[in-house]
C-alpha cells in the first residue's frame, strides 16, 4: 500500500529528470542539481507537494506547501544557501547557493526531489 502511493505519485512524471538528484557514491551521497537554461520560461506554481514516509516512526505525511511559504525559505542571496538534512541519522550536506526559486519555476510541474535511504524512509517533492 505504501509503495503503491509513492509509485503512483512518481508515475505522473515518468521520463522526467528530477531537479535535485541525490546520488549514492561509495563513501557518501552527492547532491546534483539539473538546472534548465535561463531561456526556458518559468511556470506559475501555487504549491509544492511533499509525500514523506519515516521508516523508523512508520508515519506517512502528505503536505502541500504554498508557494509564498516556500519563497520565505530563500536566503537574501536568492538561493537556498548551504543546507544539510538528515535521513535516518545520515547527514547530507547540500551547498545549493546557486539554486534559486526561479530554477524551481523553470523546472515547472514535476519532481523536485525523490529521496530514499534504502532503509524504508522516502521523500518525494
N, C-alpha and C positions, 0 to 999 in steps of 0.2 A: 504493500500500500504506500509506504513512504517513498520507496524508489520510483514508483509509478508517478507520484506527484512531481518529482524532480525531472523524470523523463518527459512527462507531458509539457512541463514548462520549457525544457530545452528544445523540444520538437518544433516549437514555433520558430526557432531561429536556426534550424538545420542548415549547414553550409555557411553560416556567418562566422566571422572571426570575432572573438571577444575583444573588447577594448583593452582590458588588463588581463594578461596571462601570467599565471604563476607556474614556473617550470621547476620540476624537481631535478636537481643535479645530484651527483654522488654524495656530496657533503652538506648541501643546503638547498634552499629554494631561491630562485631568481625571479624577480618581477620584470616582465617585458610589457611595454605599452605599445599598442598598434594604432598609432595616430593616422587619421585620414588627412590628406593635404588640405591646407587652408583654403584652397579654391573650392572645396566641397561645401555646399550650402548647409546651414545649420537648421536643425529641426526644432520646432517649438515643442518642448516637453512639459508635461504637467506633473508627473510622478516618477519617482524611481522606486521600483518594486523589488522587494527583497524576500526571498524564501530561504530560511535558515533552519538547520537541524543540528542540535548539540547532541553528539553521540554519548557523551558521559551523563548528561542530565535527562536525555530522552525527550527533549522539548522541541516541537516544531513551531515555527513562527512565520507568519505572513505579515509583512509590513509594507505599506505604501507611504513613502516619504514625499511630501510635497516639494516641488522644485524650489520654492522660496526658502524652505528649511535647508535643503541640500546646498544652496548657494551660500548660506550663512556659514558653512563649514570651511569655505575657502579662505586662504590667508590673504593678507594685504597685497601680496605679490601677484594674486590672481591664480595661483596654483594651489595644489593640495599640500605643498611643503613636505617636510620629512615626516614620515609616519612609520609606525610599527604596529603590528597587530599580532594577536596570539590565537592560534588554533590548537586546542587540546594541549596547552602548555608549551607549544613550539612558537617562539618569537620569530616573526618575519619582518625584516627591515624593508622599507619602501621609500626610496627617495624620488618623490613624484613632483618635485618643484616645477617641472616643465609640463605637467598635466593640468590643463585648465578646464574650467566648466565648458568653455567653447568646444574643447575636444569631445566632451560628452555629447554636446548638442550636434556636432558633426557626425558622431557615431550614430546618432539617431536611435530609433526603436530597435533594440537588440540587447544581447547580453553584454553587460559591462564587465562582469567577472563571474567565473564558475570555479569555485574553490572547494576541494575536498582534502581531507587529511589522511585518507587511507585507513582510518580507524572509525569511520562512521559519520563524522561531522561533515556537513556540506553547507555551502552558501552560494546562492545564485542572486545576482544583482542585475 
